[in-house]
Amino acid sequence: MLTLRQIEVVRAVMVTGSLARAARLLNVSAPGISRLMKYTEQSLGVRLFDRRGGRLVPSERGRDIFDQINVVFSKIEDLRYVIDNVKTGVAQELRIGAAPSISQVMVPLAIERLRGRFPQLVIDVNMLKIEEAVDYLLLGKGEVVAMSSRFDHPGLNCEPLANGRFVCIVPEAHPLRTRKTISVSEIVQYPLIGIDRNDPYGRLISDIFSQRDLEYQLTIRARFGVTVCSLVKAGLGIAVIDQFTVADGAFPGIKLIEIDGRPSLKTWIITKADSSPSVFAAAFVKLLRQAMAA
């Protein structure tokens, strides 16, 4: 078992590539680092470093250990972040996160209105994927998250934000540009751009097709909806995207077509359980809900 000090020292050597530089990084003596490294390797029974070209590089047997050390060190940094917050507090600051589909247009609209009410408020905005939202809230990095997918966690509260719908988007010069509506079966006849179905947001879109026994085959995959829109604008295919991503004319150069049946989308507000929202967070959620309802 490694102590936290050993983890810190091993990682310093890994990052700097030498005992002397690791000692300077940690502001300790090089002999002390050398002794601790020797003791660590003896206690583990594993040589952690090989010397190559004057540098210490991870040994073959040590690489798996280093991977885990990086994970532990990241958690230690998260812990320090939380402790600093507890010690210093955060005054007159709002930290919020949002899914890409909501952060593109809706969050700026809500913040614009929030700024009118609280002109001196410091606002920190983060674009998050759903897998990043849990740590963001539980570690106190942010107060509220707006998501396009619901998820259950014992430490978090999830409440409805707004309902929306999916639309088809095509390039401005596309043969479909004059259409007002389109069926899902027609959409699959064209090259499709979208988000992988293994992503929660991508799965919402792929379900529109699978519910009609249609194959959702993507010719280009992207991580974010805004990237999907840019690829469509470039004339590389068509896509299904939620209305919030393309609201307020966010992407000139693409045309929006209603999908038959108006497939729906639910969005959610996620907060830490057993916590009361600040006046700023409550105001933001209210304004965001109004913007998305409009």
MARMAR-35079 format. One line per 10 residues: number of its first residue (from 1); for each residue x, y, z of N, C-alpha, C. Coordinates in pm, whole numbers, padded with zeros to 5 digits, always signed. Example, Ala and Ser with C-alpha at 12.3 -4.5 7.8 and 13.67 -1.06 7.14 Angstrom:
BEGIN
1> +01319,-00569,+00780,+01230,-00450,+00780,+01320,-00330,+00780 ~ +01285,-00225,+00708,+01367,-00106,+00714,+01290,+00003,+00787 .
This chain:
BEGIN
1> +00084,-00120,+00000,+00000,+00000,+00000,+00088,+00126,+00000 ~ +00055,+00220,-00084,+00130,+00345,-00091,+00065,+00452,-00006 ~ +00149,+00532,+00059,+00097,+00648,+00131,+00074,+00761,+00030 ~ +00000,+00862,+00075,-00024,+00976,-00013,+00107,+01046,-00050 ~ +00201,+01049,+00046,+00331,+01111,+00017,+00404,+01034,-00091 ~ +00401,+00900,-00083,+00466,+00820,-00185,+00402,+00842,-00322 ~ +00271,+00850,-00325,+00200,+00876,-00451,+00245,+01009,-00510 ~ +00255,+01112,-00424,+00295,+01244,-00470,+00437,+01242,-00526 ~ +00527,+01171,-00459,+00666,+01166,-00502,+00680,+01086,-00632 ~ +00616,+00970,-00639,+00625,+00888,-00760,+00571,+00965,-00880 .
11> +00461,+01035,-00861,+00404,+01111,-00972,+00498,+01225,-01012 ~ +00562,+01290,-00915,+00655,+01398,-00946,+00772,+01347,-01030 ~ +00823,+01229,-00996,+00933,+01171,-01075,+00882,+01136,-01214 ~ +00762,+01084,-01222,+00704,+01047,-01351,+00688,+01170,-01440 ~ +00643,+01279,-01383,+00619,+01402,-01459,+00749,+01468,-01502 ~ +00849,+01474,-01411,+00971,+01549,-01439,+01079,+01466,-01506 ~ +01079,+01334,-01484,+01178,+01249,-01547,+01311,+01240,-01476 ~ +01318,+01299,-01356,+01443,+01287,-01280,+01416,+01311,-01132 ~ +01504,+01255,-01048,+01490,+01272,-00904,+01517,+01417,-00864 ~ +01616,+01479,-00927,+01652,+01617,-00892,+01538,+01712,-00925 .
21> +01482,+01697,-01044,+01373,+01787,-01083,+01248,+01761,-01000 ~ +01224,+01635,-00964,+01111,+01603,-00877,+01128,+01669,-00741 ~ +01251,+01669,-00691,+01279,+01734,-00562,+01252,+01883,-00569 ~ +01294,+01947,-00679,+01269,+02090,-00693,+01119,+02118,-00704 ~ +01049,+02031,-00775,+00904,+02049,-00790,+00833,+02043,-00655 ~ +00879,+01952,-00570,+00816,+01934,-00439,+00883,+02017,-00330 ~ +00989,+02089,-00368,+01061,+02175,-00273,+01118,+02097,-00156 ~ +01182,+01982,-00188,+01247,+01900,-00086,+01386,+01863,-00138 ~ +01464,+01792,-00057,+01600,+01756,-00098,+01597,+01634,-00190 ~ +01692,+01630,-00285,+01702,+01518,-00378,+01735,+01386,-00307 .
31> +01826,+01386,-00206,+01853,+01259,-00136,+01729,+01202,-00068 ~ +01645,+01291,-00016,+01521,+01244,+00047,+01429,+01177,-00053 ~ +01420,+01236,-00174,+01339,+01177,-00280,+01397,+01041,-00321 ~ +01529,+01035,-00332,+01595,+00911,-00372,+01567,+00799,-00271 ~ +01579,+00832,-00141,+01555,+00731,-00037,+01411,+00682,-00040 ~ +01317,+00774,-00056,+01176,+00737,-00056,+01142,+00652,-00180 ~ +01201,+00685,-00294,+01177,+00606,-00414,+01231,+00465,-00397 ~ +01352,+00453,-00339,+01412,+00322,-00319,+01326,+00238,-00223 ~ +01279,+00302,-00117,+01194,+00231,-00020,+01063,+00188,-00086 ~ +01006,+00277,-00170,+00878,+00247,-00236,+00892,+00127,-00328 .
41> +00998,+00124,-00409,+01018,+00012,-00500,+01044,-00118,-00425 ~ +01116,-00109,-00313,+01142,-00230,-00233,+01014,-00283,-00170 ~ +00931,-00193,-00119,+00807,-00237,-00053,+00707,-00294,-00153 ~ +00709,-00241,-00275,+00618,-00292,-00379,+00674,-00416,-00447 ~ +00806,-00431,-00445,+00869,-00541,-00517,+00865,-00522,-00667 ~ +00860,-00397,-00709,+00851,-00363,-00852,+00945,-00248,-00882 ~ +01025,-00259,-00989,+01104,-00146,-01034,+01011,-00054,-01113 ~ +00994,+00068,-01067,+00897,+00160,-01126,+00952,+00236,-01245 ~ +01085,+00257,-01248,+01144,+00340,-01354,+01263,+00270,-01419 ~ +01281,+00297,-01547,+01404,+00262,-01618,+01472,+00391,-01659 .
51> +01603,+00386,-01669,+01676,+00505,-01712,+01706,+00496,-01862 ~ +01662,+00598,-01936,+01684,+00602,-02081,+01722,+00743,-02121 ~ +01837,+00755,-02185,+01880,+00885,-02233,+01888,+00990,-02125 ~ +01928,+00950,-02006,+01942,+01046,-01897,+01812,+01079,-01826 ~ +01701,+01014,-01864,+01572,+01040,-01800,+01520,+00913,-01736 ~ +01437,+00930,-01633,+01368,+00817,-01572,+01232,+00804,-01640 ~ +01207,+00688,-01698,+01080,+00664,-01769,+01012,+00545,-01703 ~ +00879,+00541,-01707,+00806,+00430,-01643,+00849,+00295,-01699 ~ +00873,+00200,-01610,+00907,+00065,-01653,+00782,-00004,-01704 ~ +00803,-00116,-01772,+00688,-00189,-01828,+00595,-00235,-01717 .
61> +00650,-00284,-01607,+00566,-00333,-01497,+00505,-00218,-01417 ~ +00566,-00101,-01428,+00516,+00012,-01349,+00404,+00090,-01414 ~ +00379,+00064,-01544,+00282,+00149,-01616,+00142,+00139,-01559 ~ +00097,+00015,-01527,-00037,+00000,-01469,-00049,+00072,-01336 ~ +00060,+00068,-01258,+00060,+00138,-01129,+00048,+00288,-01152 ~ +00120,+00340,-01252,+00114,+00483,-01280,-00026,+00527,-01323 ~ -00092,+00442,-01401,-00228,+00476,-01443,-00319,+00496,-01322 ~ -00305,+00407,-01224,-00387,+00418,-01104,-00344,+00536,-01017 ~ -00213,+00563,-01015,-00164,+00678,-00938,-00224,+00808,-00993 ~ -00232,+00818,-01125,-00291,+00937,-01186,-00437,+00952,-01146 .
71> -00510,+00840,-01140,-00650,+00845,-01097,-00660,+00894,-00953 ~ -00577,+00836,-00867,-00580,+00875,-00725,-00541,+01021,-00709 ~ -00436,+01064,-00781,-00390,+01203,-00770,-00499,+01299,-00815 ~ -00575,+01261,-00920,-00686,+01346,-00966,-00791,+01360,-00858 ~ -00820,+01249,-00788,-00919,+01255,-00679,-00867,+01340,-00562 ~ -00737,+01333,-00537,-00679,+01415,-00431,-00696,+01563,-00464 ~ -00672,+01598,-00592,-00690,+01737,-00635,-00835,+01780,-00619 ~ -00928,+01688,-00652,-01070,+01719,-00633,-01100,+01744,-00486 ~ -01039,+01663,-00398,-01060,+01680,-00254,-01007,+01815,-00208 ~ -00889,+01853,-00257,-00832,+01983,-00220,-00924,+02096,-00266 .
81> -00982,+02079,-00386,-01074,+02180,-00439,-01193,+02198,-00345 ~ -01250,+02086,-00300,-01366,+02092,-00210,-01327,+02156,-00077 ~ -01212,+02116,-00022,-01168,+02170,+00108,-01146,+02321,+00099 ~ -01084,+02365,-00011,-01063,+02510,-00030,-01196,+02584,-00036 ~ -01294,+02525,-00101,-01426,+02588,-00107,-01488,+02601,+00030 ~ -01475,+02494,+00110,-01531,+02496,+00244,-01462,+02602,+00329 ~ -01330,+02614,+00314,-01253,+02709,+00396,-01279,+02854,+00356 ~ -01283,+02880,+00226,-01290,+03020,+00181,-01431,+03065,+00149 ~ -01518,+02972,+00113,-01653,+03011,+00072,-01653,+03078,-00064 ~ -01770,+03087,-00124,-01785,+03153,-00253,-01895,+03257,-00240 .
91> -01862,+03381,-00258,-01960,+03488,-00241,-01988,+03554,-00375 ~ -02116,+03579,-00399,-02157,+03650,-00520,-02107,+03583,-00646 ~ -02116,+03451,-00648,-02071,+03378,-00765,-02169,+03266,-00796 ~ -02198,+03247,-00922,-02285,+03138,-00966,-02208,+03050,-01063 ~ -02204,+02921,-01034,-02134,+02826,-01121,-02236,+02726,-01174 ~ -02248,+02721,-01304,-02350,+02639,-01367,-02289,+02554,-01478 ~ -02352,+02441,-01504,-02311,+02355,-01613,-02432,+02325,-01700 ~ -02408,+02289,-01824,-02518,+02258,-01915,-02470,+02164,-02024 ~ -02562,+02082,-02072,-02534,+01997,-02187,-02508,+02085,-02309 ~ -02429,+02036,-02405,-02401,+02116,-02524,-02526,+02168,-02593 .
101> -02632,+02086,-02599,-02753,+02127,-02669,-02822,+02246,-02602 ~ -02801,+02262,-02472,-02865,+02371,-02398,-02771,+02490,-02384 ~ -02641,+02464,-02378,-02545,+02572,-02355,-02523,+02660,-02477 ~ -02556,+02612,-02595,-02528,+02686,-02718,-02608,+02815,-02727 ~ -02739,+02807,-02703,-02827,+02923,-02720,-02903,+02956,-02593 ~ -02960,+02854,-02529,-03052,+02878,-02418,-02983,+02938,-02295 ~ -02868,+02883,-02260,-02797,+02935,-02142,-02756,+03081,-02160 ~ -02698,+03121,-02275,-02668,+03263,-02293,-02790,+03354,-02284 ~ -02905,+03309,-02336,-03027,+03389,-02325,-03065,+03410,-02179 ~ -03057,+03302,-02100,-03092,+03312,-01958,-02992,+03399,-01883 .
111> -02863,+03385,-01915,-02761,+03464,-01846,-02775,+03612,-01881 ~ -02813,+03641,-02004,-02834,+03781,-02043,-02940,+03846,-01953 ~ -03048,+03773,-01928,-03154,+03825,-01842,-03111,+03828,-01695 ~ -03032,+03726,-01656,-02983,+03721,-01518,-02890,+03838,-01491 ~ -02807,+03873,-01588,-02713,+03984,-01573,-02788,+04114,-01550 ~ -02905,+04128,-01611,-02985,+04248,-01589,-03031,+04261,-01445 ~ -03051,+04149,-01377,-03096,+04150,-01237,-02978,+04159,-01141 ~ -02867,+04097,-01176,-02750,+04093,-01088,-02627,+04136,-01167 ~ -02609,+04263,-01192,-02501,+04309,-01280,-02361,+04282,-01227 ~ -02343,+04264,-01097,-02211,+04240,-01040,-02182,+04092,-01017 .
121> -02276,+04007,-01049,-02259,+03864,-01022,-02152,+03804,-01113 ~ -02059,+03728,-01053,-01960,+03653,-01129,-02023,+03519,-01169 ~ -02019,+03488,-01297,-02084,+03367,-01347,-01981,+03278,-01415 ~ -01978,+03152,-01375,-01887,+03053,-01432,-01971,+02948,-01504 ~ -01949,+02932,-01635,-02031,+02842,-01716,-01943,+02729,-01770 ~ -01992,+02606,-01758,-01920,+02490,-01809,-02011,+02407,-01898 ~ -01960,+02367,-02014,-02033,+02275,-02101,-01996,+02133,-02062 ~ -02094,+02052,-02026,-02068,+01920,-01970,-02143,+01811,-02046 ~ -02078,+01697,-02060,-02148,+01576,-02101,-02209,+01513,-01976 ~ -02305,+01424,-01996,-02379,+01370,-01882,-02288,+01297,-01784 .
131> -02183,+01230,-01835,-02094,+01156,-01746,-02008,+01247,-01660 ~ -02000,+01375,-01695,-01920,+01470,-01619,-02002,+01543,-01513 ~ -02136,+01534,-01523,-02223,+01614,-01438,-02221,+01569,-01292 ~ -02205,+01438,-01268,-02212,+01386,-01132,-02102,+01445,-01045 ~ -01976,+01432,-01088,-01865,+01486,-01010,-01873,+01639,-01001 ~ -01918,+01702,-01108,-01929,+01848,-01110,-02018,+01897,-00995 ~ -02127,+01828,-00969,-02218,+01868,-00861,-02175,+01814,-00725 ~ -02139,+01687,-00717,-02108,+01627,-00588,-01980,+01684,-00527 ~ -01886,+01727,-00612,-01762,+01785,-00561,-01773,+01936,-00539 ~ -01892,+01991,-00562,-01913,+02133,-00536,-01851,+02224,-00639 .
141> -01820,+02172,-00758,-01763,+02256,-00862,-01868,+02347,-00924 ~ -01993,+02309,-00913,-02103,+02389,-00965,-02229,+02365,-00885 ~ -02326,+02452,-00903,-02447,+02446,-00821,-02564,+02383,-00894 ~ -02568,+02399,-01023,-02682,+02350,-01100,-02636,+02309,-01239 ~ -02700,+02205,-01294,-02667,+02156,-01428,-02796,+02136,-01506 ~ -02796,+02181,-01630,-02910,+02160,-01720,-02871,+02050,-01820 ~ -02951,+01943,-01825,-02917,+01827,-01905,-03030,+01791,-02003 ~ -02993,+01729,-02113,-03091,+01683,-02211,-03130,+01537,-02188 ~ -03074,+01474,-02086,-03109,+01337,-02049,-03123,+01329,-01898 ~ -03219,+01252,-01853,-03238,+01231,-01710,-03146,+01117,-01663 .
151> -03095,+01129,-01542,-03024,+01016,-01483,-03049,+01017,-01333 ~ -03049,+00899,-01275,-03079,+00883,-01133,-02951,+00859,-01055 ~ -02937,+00930,-00944,-02822,+00915,-00855,-02869,+00950,-00715 ~ -02834,+00870,-00614,-02884,+00896,-00478,-02841,+01031,-00421 ~ -02732,+01087,-00474,-02684,+01214,-00421,-02734,+01336,-00498 ~ -02819,+01314,-00597,-02862,+01425,-00683,-03014,+01429,-00697 ~ -03066,+01549,-00719,-03207,+01568,-00752,-03221,+01600,-00900 ~ -03325,+01547,-00960,-03350,+01568,-01103,-03495,+01613,-01120 ~ -03515,+01730,-01179,-03650,+01781,-01200,-03666,+01832,-01342 ~ -03789,+01825,-01396,-03811,+01868,-01534,-03774,+02015,-01555 .
161> -03716,+02043,-01672,-03681,+02179,-01709,-03775,+02231,-01816 ~ -03773,+02169,-01934,-03861,+02212,-02043,-03875,+02098,-02142 ~ -03985,+02099,-02215,-04008,+02002,-02322,-03976,+02066,-02456 ~ -03919,+01988,-02544,-03890,+02037,-02677,-03914,+01928,-02779 ~ -03860,+01946,-02898,-03879,+01847,-03004,-03753,+01839,-03088 ~ -03743,+01731,-03162,-03634,+01715,-03257,-03680,+01763,-03394 ~ -03584,+01817,-03469,-03612,+01862,-03605,-03504,+01806,-03697 ~ -03534,+01809,-03826,-03435,+01771,-03927,-03367,+01898,-03978 ~ -03236,+01896,-03991,-03165,+02011,-04045,-03092,+01971,-04173 ~ -03096,+02061,-04271,-03034,+02035,-04401,-02957,+02159,-04443 .
171> -02857,+02143,-04531,-02785,+02261,-04581,-02878,+02352,-04660 ~ -02840,+02478,-04668,-02923,+02579,-04734,-02949,+02545,-04881 ~ -02856,+02478,-04947,-02872,+02447,-05088,-02922,+02305,-05113 ~ -02967,+02237,-05010,-03009,+02098,-05022,-03143,+02086,-05095 ~ -03167,+01977,-05170,-03296,+01958,-05237,-03416,+01960,-05143 ~ -03395,+01929,-05015,-03505,+01927,-04919,-03534,+02065,-04858 ~ -03459,+02165,-04897,-03465,+02294,-04827,-03604,+02358,-04828 ~ -03688,+02326,-04928,-03820,+02389,-04938,-03927,+02312,-04863 ~ -03891,+02196,-04809,-03991,+02113,-04740,-04026,+02174,-04606 ~ -04152,+02162,-04568,-04199,+02206,-04437,-04196,+02092,-04336 .
181> -04224,+01972,-04385,-04222,+01853,-04299,-04151,+01740,-04374 ~ -04107,+01641,-04296,-04039,+01525,-04353,-04064,+01406,-04262 ~ -04073,+01287,-04320,-04092,+01166,-04241,-03956,+01108,-04204 ~ -03957,+01027,-04098,-03832,+00963,-04055,-03782,+00867,-04163 ~ -03873,+00800,-04230,-03833,+00707,-04336,-03766,+00781,-04453 ~ -03802,+00905,-04476,-03736,+00984,-04580,-03597,+01028,-04536 ~ -03582,+01060,-04409,-03454,+01109,-04358,-03343,+01007,-04380 ~ -03374,+00879,-04359,-03269,+00776,-04369,-03223,+00754,-04513 ~ -03289,+00814,-04609,-03247,+00798,-04748,-03129,+00889,-04784 ~ -03090,+00977,-04690,-02982,+01072,-04717,-02864,+01044,-04623 .
191> -02743,+01086,-04661,-02627,+01071,-04570,-02654,+01142,-04438 ~ -02637,+01070,-04328,-02671,+01123,-04196,-02547,+01159,-04115 ~ -02553,+01272,-04048,-02451,+01317,-03953,-02514,+01315,-03815 ~ -02441,+01271,-03714,-02501,+01269,-03582,-02405,+01229,-03473 ~ -02461,+01202,-03355,-02384,+01165,-03237,-02404,+01016,-03213 ~ -02297,+00948,-03179,-02299,+00803,-03162,-02412,+00760,-03068 ~ -02476,+00650,-03102,-02589,+00602,-03022,-02548,+00557,-02882 ~ -02420,+00534,-02858,-02374,+00498,-02723,-02375,+00618,-02630 ~ -02381,+00737,-02686,-02395,+00859,-02607,-02543,+00874,-02570 ~ -02576,+00916,-02445,-02717,+00929,-02406,-02798,+01018,-02501 .
201> -02739,+01129,-02544,-02809,+01217,-02638,-02824,+01150,-02774 ~ -02718,+01084,-02820,-02726,+01013,-02947,-02829,+00901,-02944 ~ -02844,+00839,-02826,-02943,+00731,-02813,-03086,+00785,-02826 ~ -03110,+00906,-02776,-03243,+00966,-02791,-03279,+00979,-02938 ~ -03181,+01018,-03020,-03206,+01035,-03163,-03218,+00900,-03232 ~ -03130,+00806,-03200,-03137,+00675,-03265,-03268,+00604,-03234 ~ -03325,+00631,-03115,-03453,+00570,-03077,-03566,+00615,-03170 ~ -03557,+00737,-03221,-03659,+00785,-03315,-03668,+00692,-03436 ~ -03553,+00642,-03479,-03547,+00554,-03596,-03580,+00409,-03560 ~ -03522,+00362,-03447,-03545,+00222,-03409,-03691,+00195,-03376 .
211> -03762,+00295,-03322,-03904,+00277,-03292,-03988,+00257,-03419 ~ -03930,+00292,-03533,-03998,+00275,-03662,-03929,+00167,-03745 ~ -03848,+00085,-03677,-03776,-00025,-03742,-03688,+00023,-03857 ~ -03626,+00139,-03837,-03536,+00195,-03937,-03394,+00196,-03882 ~ -03297,+00172,-03968,-03156,+00171,-03926,-03103,+00313,-03921 ~ -03038,+00347,-03810,-02978,+00481,-03793,-02831,+00470,-03827 ~ -02797,+00487,-03953,-02661,+00473,-04001,-02599,+00611,-04021 ~ -02489,+00638,-03951,-02424,+00768,-03960,-02304,+00761,-04053 ~ -02294,+00857,-04144,-02175,+00866,-04229,-02065,+00948,-04162 ~ -02106,+01039,-04071,-02009,+01118,-03993,-02062,+01124,-03849 .
221> -01975,+01092,-03753,-02011,+01103,-03611,-01937,+01221,-03549 ~ -02005,+01290,-03458,-01944,+01402,-03386,-01980,+01390,-03238 ~ -01905,+01458,-03153,-01930,+01448,-03008,-02037,+01545,-02963 ~ -02047,+01662,-03029,-02141,+01765,-02986,-02237,+01803,-03097 ~ -02357,+01843,-03056,-02458,+01885,-03152,-02415,+02006,-03233 ~ -02340,+02097,-03171,-02296,+02216,-03245,-02202,+02177,-03360 ~ -02122,+02071,-03338,-02036,+02022,-03445,-02120,+01960,-03556 ~ -02223,+01887,-03517,-02315,+01829,-03615,-02373,+01938,-03704 ~ -02417,+02048,-03644,-02476,+02158,-03720,-02375,+02219,-03818 ~ -02252,+02235,-03775,-02148,+02291,-03862,-02119,+02199,-03979 .
231> -02121,+02068,-03954,-02097,+01972,-04062,-02212,+01972,-04162 ~ -02334,+01987,-04112,-02449,+01998,-04203,-02439,+02126,-04285 ~ -02404,+02234,-04219,-02389,+02362,-04289,-02286,+02352,-04402 ~ -02183,+02269,-04381,-02079,+02252,-04482,-02124,+02164,-04598 ~ -02248,+02115,-04591,-02302,+02037,-04701,-02262,+01890,-04701 ~ -02224,+01837,-04583,-02175,+01700,-04575,-02283,+01597,-04543 ~ -02405,+01642,-04526,-02515,+01552,-04497,-02627,+01625,-04428 ~ -02726,+01549,-04379,-02836,+01607,-04302,-02835,+01545,-04164 ~ -02916,+01597,-04072,-02912,+01547,-03934,-03045,+01569,-03865 ~ -03061,+01497,-03755,-03171,+01522,-03661,-03108,+01582,-03536 .
241> -03163,+01695,-03492,-03106,+01768,-03377,-03222,+01827,-03297 ~ -03197,+01860,-03172,-03305,+01918,-03092,-03321,+02066,-03125 ~ -03441,+02115,-03101,-03473,+02253,-03138,-03394,+02356,-03061 ~ -03349,+02321,-02939,-03278,+02418,-02856,-03139,+02450,-02913 ~ -03076,+02350,-02972,-02942,+02372,-03030,-02946,+02473,-03143 ~ -03054,+02472,-03220,-03062,+02556,-03341,-03158,+02674,-03323 ~ -03195,+02702,-03199,-03290,+02811,-03174,-03227,+02947,-03202 ~ -03313,+03046,-03221,-03270,+03185,-03234,-03174,+03208,-03351 ~ -03189,+03129,-03457,-03103,+03147,-03575,-02957,+03123,-03547 ~ -02927,+03028,-03459,-02788,+03005,-03416,-02698,+02961,-03531 .
251> -02756,+02899,-03633,-02673,+02848,-03743,-02728,+02895,-03877 ~ -02694,+03017,-03918,-02730,+03059,-04054,-02667,+02964,-04155 ~ -02740,+02932,-04259,-02685,+02840,-04358,-02744,+02701,-04349 ~ -02833,+02677,-04251,-02905,+02550,-04246,-03054,+02578,-04240 ~ -03131,+02483,-04288,-03277,+02493,-04287,-03335,+02390,-04191 ~ -03438,+02431,-04118,-03504,+02343,-04022,-03632,+02287,-04084 ~ -03651,+02157,-04073,-03770,+02091,-04125,-03836,+02012,-04011 ~ -03966,+02033,-03993,-04038,+01959,-03890,-04045,+01812,-03928 ~ -04031,+01725,-03828,-04039,+01581,-03850,-04181,+01535,-03819 ~ -04236,+01455,-03907,-04371,+01402,-03885,-04378,+01333,-03749 .
261> -04483,+01363,-03675,-04498,+01306,-03542,-04431,+01389,-03433 ~ -04352,+01487,-03475,-04284,+01579,-03382,-04223,+01504,-03262 ~ -04121,+01420,-03288,-04058,+01346,-03177,-04009,+01443,-03070 ~ -04037,+01407,-02945,-04017,+01501,-02835,-03887,+01479,-02760 ~ -03853,+01580,-02685,-03730,+01581,-02603,-03764,+01644,-02468 ~ -03722,+01579,-02360,-03738,+01635,-02225,-03601,+01676,-02173 ~ -03595,+01792,-02112,-03470,+01839,-02052,-03488,+01849,-01901 ~ -03375,+01852,-01831,-03380,+01837,-01685,-03284,+01931,-01615 ~ -03320,+01968,-01494,-03233,+02043,-01404,-03183,+01946,-01297 ~ -03051,+01939,-01281,-02990,+01849,-01184,-02922,+01934,-01076 .
271> -02949,+01901,-00950,-02886,+01970,-00837,-02842,+01866,-00733 ~ -02758,+01909,-00643,-02714,+01820,-00536,-02828,+01802,-00436 ~ -02851,+01677,-00396,-02958,+01648,-00301,-02930,+01715,-00166 ~ -03036,+01745,-00095,-03026,+01803,+00040,-02952,+01936,+00042 ~ -02961,+02011,-00065,-02901,+02144,-00068,-03004,+02244,-00119 ~ -02998,+02364,-00065,-03090,+02468,-00108,-03022,+02556,-00212 ~ -03090,+02586,-00323,-03028,+02669,-00425,-03009,+02812,-00377 ~ -02902,+02874,-00422,-02882,+03016,-00393,-02986,+03097,-00467 ~ -03000,+03221,-00428,-03096,+03309,-00497,-03058,+03323,-00644 ~ -02928,+03317,-00673,-02881,+03331,-00811,-02916,+03206,-00893 .
281> -02895,+03088,-00832,-02925,+02963,-00902,-03075,+02952,-00928 ~ -03155,+02988,-00829,-03300,+02981,-00846,-03346,+03075,-00957 ~ -03288,+03194,-00960,-03324,+03291,-01065,-03280,+03241,-01202 ~ -03162,+03183,-01209,-03113,+03131,-01337,-03204,+03022,-01391 ~ -03241,+02926,-01305,-03328,+02817,-01349,-03462,+02871,-01398 ~ -03517,+02966,-01327,-03645,+03025,-01368,-03632,+03092,-01506 ~ -03525,+03168,-01525,-03506,+03238,-01653,-03474,+03141,-01766 ~ -03400,+03033,-01734,-03370,+02933,-01835,-03497,+02862,-01878 ~ -03581,+02830,-01781,-03708,+02764,-01811,-03795,+02853,-01900 ~ -03797,+02982,-01871,-03875,+03075,-01952,-03821,+03083,-02094 .
291> -03688,+03090,-02107,-03627,+03099,-02240,-03656,+02976,-02324 ~ -03650,+02859,-02261,-03671,+02735,-02334,-03818,+02713,-02367 ~ -03906,+02760,-02281,-04049,+02748,-02308,-04091,+02838,-02423 ~ -04019,+02950,-02439,-04054,+03045,-02546,-04011,+02995,-02681 .
